[in-house]
Every structure is written in structure tokens, then in C-alpha cells.
Amino acid sequence: MQSRRRKIFTLTVCNVLVWTAAAHLSGKLEAQEAASAQSGQQAHVEKGRQVVGQVCVACHTNILRMVQVHRQSPEQWKDTVYSMIGRGAQVMPDEVEDVTAFLASNAGGNGQPSNRTANAGRPGRDDQQMPEGEGKAILQRTCQQCHDLATASTKLAAEEWSAVIAKMMTYGAKLTPADQQKLIAYLNGIAK
């Protein structure tokens, strides 16, 4: 009887040790998988950063500001990337996920970048130097979602501003015809 109890005790201890070792090993494997997944995600983000730096900045010189203002889910960013491909962006099919990962990882903030961020490295005006008026409010509300104030300090003829604004409307800028006229008048009235 004593021998049988000893065998049962020994088997129980062995089972506990095996289960403990298995649980410990499982935890290590999960940690390694999580670290590997995070490392893989960082690789996607880095590759996406490189593609954005090569492709997107050709049209969007202030891409990081745009990304920070437009807080979107990864699926929405993917839709945006496909939309830009439809407009001629040279993003390869195997780069879409990487660009999406980069955009999603850099979006956020409070949605209102500072003037320092908006005008970093660009000559031009800051918000305090812009003349007051309805046009300024329209510029801030609509144009500054993607563009900094230095863009507005470029002197263009009225017809050119009309073409620029019409082009921006095709890209999704939302302006009423009355707001378009007020904005053109404001941009033409800014002393350059």
C-alpha cells in the first residue's frame, strides 16, 4: 500500500512539474510571438515611411501634417491609398499594406497641429500675419486641413486661384460656390 501511495505521489508531482513547465514554455512562446508580431509591424511601418517619402511627397509636401489632421482607421487609410493610386500615385500593390501601416501609426494628435508644425521649414506666414475676414475663416476651415499658410502666401492670378480651388474640390475640398468666391477674393487680397 505504501509503495502504491508513493507511486501515485511521484506521478502527481511529475504531472505538476510537466504542466508547470508547459505553462512556462507556452508563456515564453506567446511573448516571442508578440515580440515578433510587433517587430513585423515596425518593419511594415518603416517600409511605409520610405514609400511615403518617395511617392506621396511629390504632391503632398506636408504629408505628416495631413496625416495628423485626418485621423482615420487603417481601413479608411487603405481606401485613401487606393484613391491616390487612382489619381496616379505610384504605389505598388505590395506596398499598400506598408503605407497603410505607416499612415495609421502616425495619425492622431488633437487634430489641430500647431502653427510651428504647419509651417515647419517653409517660408511664409503664420496665422497671426494673415488678414482677418471671412476668407481667412474659410481658408482655416477648409484649406488648412491639408495645406499650410505658406501655400496661401504664393501670389497667383484670380484665374489661377479659381483653377487651384476647382482642382481641390475634385480632391474632396468642401466649399459652396459662395465660399469659393470669398476665398478667391481673400487670396487675391493678401499682400504678398
N, C-alpha and C positions, 0 to 999 in steps of 0.2 A: 504494500500500500504506500509506504514511504517512497519507494522508487517511482511509483506511478505519479505521485504528487510532485516529485522533483522533476520528472519529465514534462508534466503539464506546466509547471512553473518556468522551466527552461524554455519551452516552446512559447509561452506567453511573453517572456522577456525578449526572446528573439523576434517575435512578431512586432512588439512595440518598437524595438530598435529598427527593424526594417521599415515600418511605417514612418517613424520619425525621420530616418534617412531619406526616404522617398519624398516626404513633405518638404524637407530642407532642399533637396535637389530640385524639386518642382518649383520652389520659390526662386532659386537661383536661375533656373531656365526662363521663368517668366520675366525676371529682371533683365536677363540678357536679351530676350526678345523685345522688351520695351526699349532698352537702350539701342538696339539695332534698328527698331522702327523709328525712333527719334533721330538717329543718325541718318537714316534713309530720307526722312522728311527734310532734314537740314541740307542734304545733298540736292533734293528737289528744289528747295528754296534758293540755294546758291546757283544752280543751273538756270533757274528762272530769272534771277537777278542779272545774270550775264546776257540772257536773251533780251530782257527788257532794255538793258544798256546798249545793246546793238541794234535792236529793231524799233522799239517804241519811242525812244528819244528822238528819232528822226522827225517825228511830228509833234510829240509831246515833250517839250524841253523841260517842263516842270512836272514830270510824271509822278514823282513821290508826293508832291502836294496833292495832285489829283487823286491818288490812291488813298491818301489820308482823309480827304474830304468825302470820298464816295465809299462809305462803309457798306460792304456787301458780303454776302455769304460766298463760300467757294463756288457754289453752283452759279450764282449771279456773275462772279468774276469770269467763270468759264464762258458764259453767254457773251460777256463783254469781249473776251478774247476772240471768240468766233465772229462777233460783229466786226471787230477790227480786221480780222483776216478777210472778211467780205469786202472791206474798204481798201484792201491792198497790203495789209501788214504781212511781212514775210516771215510768219511764224510757222515752223514745220509741225506736222501732226504729232511727232514725238516730243515736241516742246510745249504743247498746250498745257499738260498737267503741271509742268515745272513753272511756267509763267503764272498759272492759276495759284499754285502754292506760294509763290513769291508775293503776288498781289494780296492774297488773303492774309499772309503773315505780316504785311506792312500796313494794312488798312486799320483804321481806328482813330484813336485820339478823341477829342471832344468835337471833332468835325469843323472846328474853326481854327485853322492854322494862324499863327501869329504873322504880323507883317514882316518880321525878320525872316521867317521861313518862306513866306510868299515871295519876297524879293531877294532872297539869298543869292549873291553872286551876279545879280542882274542890275544894270543901271536903270534909273527911272525914279518914279515917285513912290512915296508911301502914302497911306490912307489920309494922313493929315494934310498933305500937299494938294490933294485933289479938291477942285472947287465943289461947293455944295450944290445941290439941286436934285430934281427927280432923276436925272440921268445918272447921277452918282449912285443913287439907291438901286436903280436897275442894274448898273454895272456891278455893284457889290452882290446883289441878289442872284444874278444870272451868270455873268461872265467870270466872276472870281471863283466860281466853283471849280474851274479848270485853269484859268489864266491869272497871272499876277498883274499888278498895276503897271509894271514896266511895259507890258504889251500895249496898254492903252496910251502910253506916252509916245507912241510912234505916230508921226504925222502922216495921215492918209487923206486923200480927197474924199469928198462925200460919197461919190460913186463907188470908191474902193471900200469904204466902210459898209456901204449897202451890200456889196458882194461878200465881204467877210461875214457880216451878220447873217446873210442868206445861207452861206455855207455852214455856219454854226447851227442854224436851225435844222439843217439836214443831219447834223450830228446829235441832235436832241435838245438843243437850247430851246427853252420855252419862253417865247415873247409874243405878246399881242402885236398887231400891226401898229397900234398907237405907241407901245413901248419901244418898238423898233425905231420909229421916227424920233422919239425923245432921246434914245440912246445915240443915234447918229448925230443929232444936233448937239448933244453934250460932248461927244468925242471930237467933233469938229470945233467946238468952242474952247477946248482945253488949249491953253498956251503951251506950245511945245518948246 
